[in-house]
Amino acid sequence: MKRVYLSFLVIALVSALVGGATFALFTDEATNSNNTFAAGTIDIELNDNSDDDIVSFTVSNIAPGDSGGTTIKVDNEGSLDLRYDVSIDVDGALFDGNHPIIVTLKDPDGGVLFQTSEDGEYDLNRVLAANGGTETLTLEWSFPQDADNTYQGQEGSFDLTFSAEQIKNN
């Protein structure tokens, strides 16, 4: 009986060796590594067209009939194309009454984007290309000639807010 078990054991061992040898294959592998994702950016910036980051201005001693303006350079320093809108927030007595100061924003061709003396949001849908897309807008103001004595010594101020959003997938 010992011989029978030993025979079975030898047969099983030989079968395992032969079977293992018939499943031997050449193998190789390759790795695709360093796959990364990076989100794009939108970065709207304003300056006064002299590459300074100052676009605010102060005008004093204005009288009925006066007007003026400045330029605002709008830049996209981000890596994605963007679309922007503008809102204006006015404050002070010079923006009230029957003959308030009028603020006008014009596109590079002189077309009026908005003209107002009240708070408001304006869907301009202006588009700037990625990585340095730019356009220069003109901001003008005028104090109507028919403004009366109620405006003497009064003040007014306004804020423009440029709101940008990505264009891609939007």
C-alpha positions as CSV (number, residue, x, y, z in Angstrom):
1,M,0.0,0.0,0.0
2,K,2.9,2.3,0.7
3,R,4.0,1.8,-2.8
4,V,0.6,2.8,-4.2
5,Y,0.7,6.0,-2.2
6,L,4.2,6.7,-3.3
7,S,3.3,6.0,-6.9
8,F,0.3,8.4,-6.7
9,L,2.6,11.0,-5.1
10,V,5.2,10.7,-7.9
11,I,2.5,10.9,-10.6
12,A,1.0,14.0,-9.0
13,L,4.4,15.7,-8.7
14,V,5.3,14.9,-12.3
15,S,1.9,16.1,-13.5
16,A,2.3,19.4,-11.6
17,L,5.8,20.0,-13.1
18,V,4.6,19.1,-16.7
19,G,1.4,21.2,-16.3
20,G,3.3,24.2,-14.9
21,A,5.8,24.1,-17.7
22,T,3.0,24.2,-20.4
23,F,1.6,27.4,-18.9
24,A,4.8,29.4,-19.0
25,L,4.5,32.5,-21.2
26,F,6.7,35.5,-22.1
27,T,5.3,38.6,-20.3
28,D,5.9,42.3,-20.3
29,E,4.1,45.4,-19.0
30,A,4.2,49.1,-19.7
31,T,3.0,52.0,-17.4
32,N,1.4,55.2,-18.5
33,S,2.4,57.4,-15.6
34,N,2.2,61.0,-14.5
35,N,-1.3,61.6,-15.8
36,T,-2.5,64.8,-14.3
37,F,-5.5,67.2,-14.4
38,A,-5.3,71.0,-14.0
39,A,-8.3,73.2,-13.8
40,G,-8.3,76.4,-15.9
41,T,-8.7,79.9,-14.6
42,I,-10.4,83.1,-15.4
43,D,-8.8,86.2,-14.1
44,I,-10.4,89.5,-15.1
45,E,-8.3,92.6,-14.3
46,L,-8.9,96.3,-14.8
47,N,-6.4,99.1,-15.3
48,D,-6.3,102.6,-16.8
49,N,-4.6,101.6,-20.1
50,S,-1.2,102.6,-18.7
51,D,-0.8,99.1,-17.1
52,D,-1.3,100.6,-13.7
53,D,-3.9,98.9,-11.5
54,I,-5.6,102.3,-10.8
55,V,-8.8,102.9,-12.7
56,S,-10.6,105.2,-10.2
57,F,-10.6,108.9,-10.7
58,T,-11.7,112.0,-8.7
59,V,-13.3,115.1,-10.2
60,S,-14.0,118.1,-8.1
61,N,-15.6,121.6,-8.6
62,I,-17.8,120.4,-11.4
63,A,-20.5,122.7,-12.7
64,P,-23.6,122.1,-14.9
65,G,-22.5,121.4,-18.4
66,D,-19.2,119.7,-17.4
67,S,-18.2,116.3,-18.7
68,G,-15.2,114.1,-18.8
69,G,-14.0,110.5,-18.9
70,T,-11.3,107.9,-18.8
71,T,-10.5,104.6,-20.3
72,I,-10.7,101.2,-18.6
73,K,-8.6,98.4,-20.0
74,V,-10.3,95.0,-19.3
75,D,-7.8,92.0,-19.4
76,N,-8.3,88.3,-19.1
77,E,-5.1,86.9,-17.5
78,G,-6.7,83.5,-17.0
79,S,-6.3,80.3,-19.1
80,L,-9.9,80.1,-20.2
81,D,-12.0,82.3,-22.4
82,L,-14.4,84.4,-20.4
83,R,-17.6,86.4,-20.8
84,Y,-18.2,89.5,-18.5
85,D,-21.0,91.8,-17.5
86,V,-20.9,95.0,-15.5
87,S,-23.0,96.4,-12.6
88,I,-22.9,100.0,-11.3
89,D,-23.7,101.1,-7.8
90,V,-24.2,104.8,-7.5
91,D,-24.3,106.8,-4.2
92,G,-24.9,110.5,-3.4
93,A,-27.1,113.4,-4.2
94,L,-25.4,114.1,-7.6
95,F,-27.0,110.9,-8.8
96,D,-30.5,111.9,-7.5
97,G,-33.1,114.3,-8.7
98,N,-34.3,115.5,-12.1
99,H,-30.9,116.2,-13.6
100,P,-28.3,113.8,-12.2
101,I,-24.8,113.0,-13.5
102,I,-25.0,110.5,-16.3
103,V,-22.4,107.8,-16.6
104,T,-21.9,106.1,-20.0
105,L,-19.8,103.1,-20.8
106,K,-18.7,102.6,-24.4
107,D,-17.1,99.7,-26.3
108,P,-13.9,100.1,-28.3
109,D,-15.8,101.2,-31.4
110,G,-17.7,103.9,-29.5
111,G,-21.0,102.0,-29.2
112,V,-22.9,102.6,-26.0
113,L,-22.9,99.6,-23.7
114,F,-24.9,101.4,-21.0
115,Q,-25.9,104.8,-19.9
116,T,-27.3,105.4,-16.5
117,S,-27.6,107.5,-13.4
118,E,-29.1,104.7,-11.3
119,D,-27.9,101.4,-9.9
120,G,-28.2,98.6,-12.4
121,E,-26.8,95.3,-13.8
122,Y,-26.0,95.2,-17.4
123,D,-25.7,91.9,-19.4
124,L,-23.0,93.0,-21.8
125,N,-21.8,89.5,-22.6
126,R,-18.5,90.9,-23.6
127,V,-16.0,88.1,-24.5
128,L,-12.3,88.1,-23.8
129,A,-9.9,85.4,-25.1
130,A,-7.7,83.5,-22.7
131,N,-4.1,84.4,-21.8
132,G,-4.1,88.1,-22.4
133,G,-7.4,88.9,-24.2
134,T,-8.0,92.6,-23.7
135,E,-10.3,95.5,-24.7
136,T,-10.4,99.1,-23.8
137,L,-13.7,100.6,-22.8
138,T,-14.4,104.3,-22.4
139,L,-16.1,105.6,-19.3
140,E,-17.7,109.0,-19.8
141,W,-19.7,111.2,-17.4
142,S,-21.7,114.4,-17.9
143,F,-23.4,116.8,-15.6
144,P,-26.5,118.2,-17.4
145,Q,-26.5,121.9,-18.3
146,D,-30.0,122.3,-16.7
147,A,-29.0,121.0,-13.3
148,D,-30.3,123.5,-10.7
149,N,-29.2,124.9,-7.4
150,T,-30.2,121.7,-5.5
151,Y,-27.0,120.2,-6.7
152,Q,-24.6,122.9,-5.3
153,G,-22.1,121.4,-2.9
154,Q,-23.4,117.9,-3.3
155,E,-21.3,114.8,-3.9
156,G,-21.7,111.5,-5.7
157,S,-19.7,108.3,-6.3
158,F,-20.1,105.1,-8.1
159,D,-18.6,101.6,-8.3
160,L,-18.4,99.5,-11.4
161,T,-18.2,95.7,-10.8
162,F,-17.0,93.5,-13.7
163,S,-18.3,90.0,-13.2
164,A,-16.7,87.2,-15.3
165,E,-17.6,83.6,-16.0
166,Q,-16.1,80.9,-18.1
167,I,-17.5,80.4,-21.7
168,K,-16.4,76.8,-22.1
169,N,-19.3,74.4,-21.2
170,N,-21.5,77.2,-20.2
